[in-house]
């Protein structure tokens, strides 16, 4: 019986799968927002904020008195730091704090990548928003401002002038950025031709699997609009370049075992690494990889976190597969397409509608704002484009 600590925020997949296993004794650290993920009999300790490492450490000390856990699983973007910290603090094998910090803290990440000669946009850490004016003297206008830790393009803003920085210093829309518990980062705003993601598996420091996909459009241009991506054939020249970058990134950041989600920009001068994480991509990306390649990234993450050896045997489909994030505007949902309706669209093979009429969305929209996702399959990139356009035409959501 393995004794396992799950440090989690939003990963319902990891919560469900670990509770289904009968060969582990599971304890959990999470926040009350995610109480519904866990069965009544699960040993759960709640903290105000999983991002608060002191709260997590104290919770872990309490758990060890009744369950001296040997493994830690940290499957969500906002639990990566805490998971790495607990492993390092208690001397538990796995991704320790140094590696988890480099794979989640974008400033440290870019420092390490730049030192390894891996191309990244110019950047500068900020102590406060007003420092962006000074950063622009070195980076130039426009620039991108965001917290060093975050996901889904949340709290990411483009400032094109000193006046726009001034506006962000008081605007309601940027309040969450200003109140973030993390430093901020200013980055060069680059003219992106194409944005890709590369999802991989690393075992013993060796890359054992990669899947390269192309976003329909760069994510910052897609917030509140069409978001999704489709697989790129392995022999595509872009795919080869990105796989090589992925190998270099894994080596530079010191990941030994686990899964990766890497964002890459194609620009006029070549390729730039945007960011990378050591957890599966969100919004249906892991489902896309499993459907097209037969590799279950959630399974790999859990097994490597438990010191197990996952079997990696990709069996890739012909053609292209795509994931389409069902748009989710702000307001109260009054009408929403059903999964059965969307399954009638050309090429659609799977649909998950996670929202329902009556649900309310009041927060700022970001690239992960969605009502669910659809998976499509097609013979060619052109067919994917046509089928996505038809799905967009048929998809129906209204809010009040």
Residue, then its C-alpha position, 0 to 999 in steps of 0.5 A: x500500500x503506497x502512502x500518497x499526498x496529493x497537493x492539488x487545486x483544479x485537477x479533478x482528473x488527478x483527484x478522481x484517478x487517485x481516489x479510484x486506486x485501491x493500492x494507495x492510502x491517499x491524503x490531500x491538501x487543497x483549498x475549500x473551493x475544490x471540496x466537491x472533488x473528494x469523496x466523504x471518506x478521503x483524508x482531506x486537509x484544507x488550507x486557505x491557499x495552496x500557493x501559500x507554502x507555509x500553510x502547505x508545510x504545516x498541513x503536511x506536517x500534520x498529515x505525516x503524523x497519521x500517514x507518513x506519505x512516501x510520494x507527492x502528486x502535484x498535478x495543477x499549475x498552482x500546486x507545482x510549487x507546493x508539491x516541489x517544496x514538500x518533496x524537498x522539505x521531507x526528502x521525498x523523491x520526485x520533482x523537487x523545489x528547484x526544478x518545480x520552481x524553474x518549471x513554474x516561475x517564468x522569471x527563473x525559467x527564462x533565466x535558465x533557458x537564456x543561460x542555456x542558449x535557448x531563444x526567449x523573448x527579452x524580459x525583466x522582472x518587476x517589483x511593481x507595475x510602475x517598473x514596467x516603464x523602466x523595463x520598456x527602456x530596455x525591452x521596448x514598447x509594446x510589452x507584456x506584463x504578467x505574474x511570474x506564476x500563472x496559467x491560461x493567459x490569466x492576468x496577462x496584459x499588453x502595455x503599448x505606452x507609459x500611459x497604458x501602464x498608468x491605466x493598469x496601475x488603477x484599472x479594475x481589470x488588472x486588480x488581480x495582477x496588482x494583488x498577486x502574491x508573486x513578482x511580475x514579469x515584463x516581456x518583449x511583445x513579439x510578432x507571432x506568426x504561429x503558436x505551437x504547444x509540445x506535450x511530452x513524456x520524460x523518463x530518467x531525463x530522456x524524452x520518450x514521447x512528444x506531440x506537437x500541435x498548432x494553435x488556431x491562432x496565438x493565444x493572446x489574440x484569441x481570448x474571448x474568441x476561438x481557442x483550440x489546436x490541432x496535431x502537426x504531422x511528425x515529419x513537418x519541419x516545424x514539428x522537428x524544430x520544436x521537438x529539438x527545442x523541447x529536448x533542450x528545454x527539458x535538459x536546461x530545467x532539470x526535469x528527470x521524470x514526468x510530463x511537459x507542456x511547452x509553448x513555442x512561438x514561430x517568429x520572423x527570425x525562427x522560434x522562441x520558447x514562451x514557457x513550459x510546465x511539468x503537468x498536462x496541458x489544460x482544456x482538453x489538450x491531454x484528451x487530444x494527445x490521448x485520442x491521437x497518440x494513445x498516450x495518457x499524460x495524466x496516467x504518466x504524471x501519476x505513475x512517475x510521481x508514484x515512482x512507477x514506470x509507465x509503459x509508453x507505446x504511442x500508436x498515432x492516428x493518420x491525419x490531424x486531430x483537433x481540440x476546440x475549446x467551447x467559448x464561454x462569454x461572461x454572464x449567466x448562461x441562458x442557452x447552450x448547445x448539448x453534446x449530442x447536438x455538437x456530435x452531429x458536426x462533421x469530424x467531431x468524435x467527442x464532446x464534453x460540455x461542462x457548463x450548463x444553463x444558469x451558470x454564472x461567469x463574472x471573472x476576466x476572460x482568459x484563454x482557458x475560459x471555456x464551457x467545455x471542449x470538442x475533439x475532431x478528426x480530419x484527414x488534412x489541415x484544410x479539413x480541420x479548418x473547415x470542420x472547425x468553422x462549421x462547429x463554430x457556426x453551429x455552436x450556440x451559447x447565449x448569456x444575460 
